[in-house]
Amino acid sequence: MARVDWQRVKPILMQALGYAFLVLGVIGLVLPFLQGFLFIAIGLLILARYASWAQRLLEWLRERYPKAGQAIDTAEAKSEAWWRWVVSCVRR
C-alpha cells in the first residue's frame, strides 16, 4: 500500500475546502437558512494561506474596517488553536 504524501495533498484539500465554503457562502446569500457571510468569511480565512488574492482581500478588509480586522485576527487565532488540537488528537 502506497503512503500518502500529506505535505503535497494538504494544500489541495484546503483549497478545495476553502472554495467549497465560498460557494456555500454565495448560496447562503440567497437562501434564508444559510449564513452566507459566515461561510464566505470561513472560506476566505482558509484560502488566505494558499491564495494571494484572498490574503489581499483580508488585508484590505483589515485596513478598511478595523473592527472586522479584529474579528479576522481572533478567528485566525482560534482556527490555528483548533487545528493544533485536531493534529494532536490525530497523532495520538
Secondary structure, DSSP 8 states (H G I E B T S, - for coil): -----HHHHHHHHHHHHHHHHHHHHHHHHHSTTS-HHHHHHHHHHHHTTT-HHHHHHHHHHHHH-HHHHHHHHHHHHHHHHHHHHHHHHHH-
